[in-house]
Amino acid sequence: GDHRDLHKEYRRQRQMCIRDRRDPGLEKVKAVVFDEFHERSLDADLCLALATDARAALRPDLRLVVMSATLGEVGPAAADVLGSSALSEDAGRREETAKRAPIVASEGRAFPVRTEYVGAPGRGRFDLSNAVCSAVTRALDEHPANDGGDILVFLPGAREINDAVAAVRRNEPRVAPERVLPLHGGLSREDQAAALKAAPAGQRRVVVSTPIAESSLTIPGVTYVVDSGRAKRKVVLDAPSGAVPFPVAWISRAAADQRAGRAGREGPGHCYRLYSSALFAETFDAFEAPEVARLPLLDVVLAAKDLGVADVGSFPFPSRPPPAELAAAGRALERLGCVGADGALMPLGAAVARLPVGCRHACALAHVARNLGGADDKRRRTAALAVALVAAGSEACPFGGASDAQRRAFRHPMGDGHARLSAFGAYAAVRAAGGRGAGAAWCADRGLDGVALDKAFKLFAALKKACGTARVFAGGDGAPLEFALDDLRPATAAQDVLLAKALCAGSLDRVARRADPALVEARARAAAAAAGEAYDPKSLSAHARDC
């Protein structure tokens, strides 16, 4: 057709995955471009696999492009996937018969960047912000001209950014306080736009950012980079339980080089690295390991099952998921009731696959939906509480920077999930009445992570809409139940119990019975005596399973 009829759409990877599953043939789509693919998220790998499968089965005319400034090791793997003409039932045979897609390198223009290692700061909360302040002072000392260029600082998250911004504003008089700007996802659009806008002539800025400025955004005027070398990374802390925290960890060497390259976009630049060259060479991985190789695959397997894929291991992922993780995901989905013993998708699995949250949280919502009772007003309040519980639990914990006294205001006898719900409910009321700024100020006064709560607030709205579309909650007459943020009230004792059971319903494969400590110790002492050994308290965990 006429090129004037064409238009571009920018979608998050999760949104694209959902579209792929609703529209497997990607009708009216001519081409899909996967940018920043080096980040290797689960959603990115799944989305590419879905699009590749759609092209092989339904859309041979669909064009697929994978792009990144640092493709590295994933480049050849992605080229193999894109070059596959069809999905073979035999995963090994597909690799042998695949025709590799061309890899095109575009060097672009880059100016030389001098890299300097200034050593790692201490482990205290303010050691990092003080190190940033020292690096900024050093850059200004070595390059004092007002037109010498702006300074871009990379830090892991909003808390570290706020600390560093305050430190630089307090200690560096050569940069006007209003020119020391934070940049992270929790800011308003106006504040983000201010950080992305070039400084007036004769003035210098310091922009303190999360890794979003590493590749996704371009900040004009940057000549100097201060790199902490750290970022929040998803890792499996406890493989048996499947817990996935977001600790601050060292980035890869490829990511560090990409950060340094930001100083050489407009002219020769300088990068100050807040770590040693030995640490960089010996501790940093060459590239970021793909999430498919290190995270639970529950949602990936469910999405593939929802598309009718019988053998998920043969799906065209750029990196092969570990067979043991695929098997563990299949067993977990069976225990949750999402798939049958034969691996076929069950009605519950089909329902939760349509919701924009993880499988476990979606199962929690389904449990609440099955157990709603009373008049519609009560049902609406319970549904709002359930969606708020899931939204708050799907984002980072908001209590990371709070003191014990501040945490105590939100503690709940039912546990952390209810504590997060309590914090979210209070934040949502402030946010709805006074806007984003009022919510951020409220969080700052209480030591809470405003970014996490703001993301949860947005997820609540998206999840509420998705629940309505999927008809998750029903009124007494069976009609779809509509609810709003105004229905979010403090939970009654009965609602607290229902929500606790819902969280358990989403983690049936992780539920354990607490062993009697006295009985465990008696068993351990008896075993030690029988073996002629001294009793060792460290052996208690080995005997707890038998109690």
N, C-alpha and C positions, 0 to 999 in steps of 0.2 A: 504494500500500500504506500501511500504518500508519506514521506518521512515526517511531514508535519503532524501526522496522526500519532507519531511515536512519543513516548514520554518516559522519564526515568523515575524509578521508585527507590528510595533508600530504606532498607529494612534491617532491623536487628536480626541476628542469626536465629534467635528463638522464634521471632515472628515469621521468618522465612520457613522454618521447620514446620510451624503450624500450618502455613499456607500450602506447603508441599503435601501435607497429609490430607488437607481438605480438597486440594486440586492436584492430584497426582500427575496429571498431564501438563501442568503449568500452561494452561490455555492462555492465549494472548500475550505470552511472554516469549520474546525473541532471543534474549540472551540474559545470562545471570553472571555477574562479576563478584567473585569472593575476594574482598580486599583484606589486607592485614592477616593473611592466612597463617603467618608464622606463629600467631598466638595459640593456635592448636586447641581451641576449646572443644568440648564435646559437641556443642551445638554446631560449630563450624564443620567438624568431620561428618556429623550426621547429615547436615544440610547438603554437603557436597555429595555424599553417598546417595541421598534421595534424588537429587537432580541428575546424577549420572545414571541411576536406575531408570528414571523417567525418560531420559534420552534413549537409552538402550531399548526400552520396551514400547514407548509410545511416541517419542518426539525425536526422531533422528536429525531433525533440522535445528534442534535447540543448541545454542552456542554457550559454552561454559568457559570461563576464564578465571584462573587463580592468580592472585597478585600479592606481592609483598616486597618491601624494601630488603628484607632478609629472609628469603625462603629457605636457604640453607639445605639441610638434609631432607626437608619435606618436598622440595622441588621435584626431584626424580619420582618420588612416590606419588605425588599429585599428577605428574605427567603420565604415569602408568595408568592411574585411575581414569583420567580424562581420555586417554587413548583407547580404552577398552571399548570395543564395538558392541559387546553384549555381556550380560551377566551370566557367567557359567555356573552350573550347579556345583562344579568342583572348584573350590577356591584356588587350589594349586594350579589347575589347568588354565584358569583365567590369567594367572600371572605369566604363564608360559606363552600364551597366545596373544597377550595384549600388545597393542601397537602404541608406543609412547607418543604422547602429544608433544609438539615442539615447545622448547623452553626458550623464551626470548628475553635477553638481558638488555636493559636500557640504563646506561650508566648515569645519565643526567649530568648536571653541573654541581660539583662540590668543591669547596675551598679547603685548604689544609687546616687541620685542627690540632693544636698542641695539647697533649694529655699530660696531666701532672697528678701524681698520687700523693695525697696529703695525710694519709693514715686514717684509721677508723676511730670514731669517738667511743666514749664509754657506754655503759648499758643503762644508765639512769634515764628517766623520762626526758629531762631537759638537756642531756648531753648532746643529743643529735641536733637540737635547735641551736645550741651554742656553737657547735661545729659548723653549722650552716652560716651562722652570723659571722664567724671568723673567716670562712671562705669568701663570703660576700665582701667583707672588709679588705681581704687580700686582693680580690679582683679589682676593687676600686683603687687600692693603693698602687697596684701595678699598671693600671690603665685608668688614670684619673680624668681624662678628658670627658666633658659632659656629653659629647657626641660619640663616646667610645663604645656604645652598644649596650643593650639590655642584658640582664642576667636571668637565666632560667634555672630554677632549682627543682630537682626531682626528689620527692619524698613518698613514702608508702600510702598515707591516708590523710583524711581530714584532720584528725587530732594532731598529727605531727606537723601538718601544714599550718594550722592555727598557732601552734607553739612557735614555729619558726617565723611566721609573719610578725607575731608580737615581739619576738626577740630582735628582729632586724629593725622594726619601727622604733624600738626603744633605744637601740644602741648605735644605729648608723645614721647620723644627721645629714650625710651627703645625699641621701635619697629621701625625698618628701614622703611622709607616711602614707599619703594617698596614692603613691606610686609603688608601694609594696603590696602586691595583689595576690590573693589566693586563687587557685583554680582547681575545682573538683566537682564531682557530679551533684553534690548537695546544694550548690549555690543557685541563686535565681538566674534566669537567662540574662538579666541586665548585668549582674556581677560577672558572669562568665564572659559576656561580650566586652566588658571593660578590660578584662585580662587579655583578650585577643586583639584589642585595638592598639595600634602603634602609638608610642609616646609623642607628645609635642616636641618640636625641634628644640634642642638644647637641654632636654630633660632625660633622665635615665630611669628605667623601671627595674624592679625585681619581681619576677613572677614565680610563685612557689606552687608547684603543680604535682598532681598524681601522675602515674604513667600514661594518663590520657594524652599528654603532650608529647609522648615518646613517638607516636606514629599517627594517631587519629586526628590531631589538630596541628596546625602550623601557627606559631606565634611570631609575628614580624619583629624585626629589629634585634633579634637575639644574637649575641656574639660570644657570650660566656655561659657555660653550663656548670652547675654544681650538682654532682650525681652522688646520692647517698648509696646507690647500688642495691637498694632494697625495694621490695614491693610486696603487696599482699598476694599470697598464692594459695590456691586450693590444694590441700594435701590430705591424704588419708592417714589420720593420726592413729586410728585403731582399726586395723583391717577386719578383725572379727565382728566389731559392732558397726563398721561402716561409717563412723563419725567423720565428717568432712569440715574441719575448721579452716579459717583463713588467717594463718599466722604470717607475720612479717618475715620474709626470707630473702636470701640473696638472689639477684636476677641472673640471667645467662650472660655470657660474654657477647653474644650477638645483640642482646638488648642493650648492654652497656655501650657497645659501639654505635648503636642507633641513637642513643641519648647523646653521646658525644657529637655525632654528626649534626645535631640541631644547632651547634655553634658555628657550623660552616656553611649554612644555607645562603647567606648574603655576603660573606667575606671571610677572610682568615679568622679563626676563632681559638678559644682556649677552654679546655674542660678540666675542672678540678674534681678529682675522684676522692670521696671520703672513705677510702680503703687503700690497702697496700697493693703493690704490684704482685707480691707473692700470693696474697689472698685471691686476687683476680685470676692468676694463672692456675692455682692449685685447687681452689674451692668452687669457683664459678663453673657451671656446666657450659659446654660450647653453645648449645641451643636449649630452649625450653622443652622439656619432655611433654609430649601430647597428653592431654587429660584422659584420652581413651586408654592410655597405658598405666594410669595411676589413680583413677577414681572409680567408684562403684558405677556399674553400667546399667542400673535398674531402669532409668528413664530411656536410655538408648534402646535397650531390648524391647521395652514396651512400645516405643514408637515404631520400631521395625515390625513387631507383631501386629500393630494396628494397621500396617500397610499390607499385611498378608504374607510377610516374609517368614517362611518356615525355618530356614537355616540362617540365623543371623550371622554366623561366622563366615558365610559366603558373601555377605553384603559388601559392596565395593568401598570399604573405608580406606583412606590414604595410608593408615597404619593399622595393622591387624590388632584387634582387641585381644588381650590375653584369654585363652580358652578357659582357664580356671575362673576368671572374673565373669565371663559369659555364663558359665554353668552356675555360678553362685547367684547371679542375677535371675536366672530362670527359676532356681529353687525359691528365691525370695518372692518372686512374683506369684508362684504357685501357693506359697503360704499366705500371701495377702489376698488370694482369691482372684487375682487378675488374669491368670492363665490356668488351664486345666493340667492334669497329670500328663497329658499328651502334648503340652506346649501350646495348645490352641487358645486363642483369646476368648476370655469369658466376658459376659455383659458388663461386669464391674470394670474390667480392664479397658473395654471400649469407652466407657463413660469417663474414667479418670484420664485417659489419654487425650481428651479434648480440653483439659484445663491447663492454664499457663503456669502451673507449679509442678514441683516434683511429685512422683508417684505416691510417696508416703503421705505427703500433705493432702493430696487429692483423695486418698483413701480415708483420711481423717474427716474430710468434708462429707464424703459419702456416708460414713457412719452416722454423723449428725443428721444428715438428711433422712436416713432410715428411721431415726428415733425421735423425730420432731413430734411434739404433741401439744395439745391445748388449743386455745383460740389463735387466730392468725396474728394478732398483736404479739403474743408470746413467741410464736414461730418466727416472726420477723426479727425480734430481738435476739433469739437464739441463733438464727442464721447469720446475723450481723456479727455476733460474737465469734462464731466459728470461722468466718472469713477473716476477721481481724486477727484471730489466733494464728491462722495459717500465714497471713501476710507478714505478721511480726516475726514468726518463726522462720520464714524463708529468707530473711535478710540477716545481716551481721548483728551480733548481740549489741544492744545499745548501751550496755553497762560497762564497757571496757575501760572508759576513763573515769568512772564514778568512784567516789570514796565509799568506804563501808557504810558511813552514815547516809550517804545519798542513795546507795543501793537499798538500804533498809526501808526506805519509803515505799518501795515497790515489791518487797518480798511477799511471797504468797505460800501458804502451807502446801499447795498442790504442786509447787515446783517452779522451775525456770520458765516453762511455757506460759504459765499463768502470770508470772511476774512481767514477762515481755508484753503480754496482753494488757496488763494494768498500765504500763508505761505508754503503750501505743494508744490506749483509749484516752488517757489524759492529754497526750500530744495531739491527737486528732481533734479533740474539742478546741484546743488553743489554735491549731492550724486552720480549722474551718471558720473560726470566729475572726481571727486577726491576720490570716495569710501566712505565707512562708516565713517572712521575717519574724513575726511573732513566735512562730514555732521554733525557729532557730534560737531566738533569745531565751525562750523557755528551756530549751535543752541545755544551753550554755550555763544557765543558772543552776542546773541540777547535775551537771557533769555527764550528760547523756550524749550519745552519738547522734547528732541531728541528721547526718547523712543517711544513716541506717533507717531511722524513723521516717524520714521523708520518702525514701524508696518504698518502705512498707506502706505508707499512705497512698502512693501511686499504685502499688500492687493491689491494695484493697479495692480501688476503683476498677482496675482491669479485671480482677477476679470476680467482683460483683457482677460485672457485665457478662463475663464468660459463664458464670453460674446461671444467669438468666437465659442466655442463649442455649445452654445445654439442659435447661430445665432441671437443675440439680435439686432445688428445694421446692416443695409444693405446699399449698395451703390446705385447709381442712376439706375443701371441695375438690382437691386434686389439681386445681389450676396452678400454673407457675407462680411462685411466691416472689413478690417484689419487695426489696428492702433498701434502706438508704443509710448513710452515715448517722443520721439522726436517731436511728434505731439502736445505736451502740450505747448501751447502758451497763453499769456495773453488774456483774453476773450474780445470780442467786446461788445458793448452795447447791441446788439441783443442777443448775446449768454448769457450775464448776465441775461437778462429778461427770456430767455428760461430755464436757470438753476433755477431761482427763482420759476418759475411756476412748474418745476419738483419737487422741494422740497415741494411745496404746494400739488401737486398731490399725494405725498406719505403721506400726513397728512390731507386728505380731511375731516376726522372726527374731526379735531382739529381746523379748520379754523373758525375765528370769525371776525365780523365787529366791528371796533373801534367805540365806542359810543361817541357822542359829549359831552365833559366835562360840558359845560354850561347847556345843556339840562338835564344831569344826576343830577347836583346840584339843578336845578330848581325843578325837580321831588321830590328830597329828601326833600327840604325845604317845598314844598307843602304838602307832606305826613306828615311831622312833625307838620305843622300848623293844618292840619285836625285832627290830633290825640291829639292836645293840648300839644305837647311835644316840648322841645328845639331841634333845629337842631343839629345833630351829624354827623360830616364828616365821621365817621366810617360806616355810613349807606349807603354810596355812592354805594358800590359794589352790594348791594341788589337791587338797582334801575337801575343799568346799563343794566341788562338783558331786561328791558322793553323799552329800548331806541334804 
